[in-house]
Amino acid sequence: MDAPMKFVQIVDFETDRLDEMRALSEEMDKKFAGRSGGPTHRLVLRDRNTPGRCLVVIEFDSYEEAMRNSNDPETTKMAERMAALCTRPPSFTDCDVLETTEIK
């Protein structure tokens, strides 16, 4: 049986309240730490060419775990709080991870 394919969701948002967004993200990390099926990695990127635009890459062990996490009422509450800090509604891109390579 093949191992589940890792899954990544990319959240594209704009905010002029980045410090509040970071504080909420840290709160979420503490709340969900050690929880089975939650995110395994998060990468936060700021667009150098568009002020206020950020991308967050969130990795899960599988699509199924990401969907369980997404359907959790606590996740929904946090997402609503984050969206309230945005200057436009966030957009989401769902991706299967085909390959990762560490280049040294």
Number of C-alpha atoms within 10 A of each C-alpha: 3 4 7 11 15 19 20 24 19 19 16 18 21 22 21 13 12 15 10 13 18 13 11 17 15 12 13 15 14 10 11 16 12 11 9 10 16 22 22 14 11 15 10 12 12 15 11 9 7 9 11 16 19 18 18 17 17 19 22 23 19 19 20 15 18 21 13 12 20 14 11 10 10 14 16 13 11 15 16 11 13 19 17 13 18 18 14 13 14 17 11 14 10 14 13 14 15 8 7 6 5 4 4 3
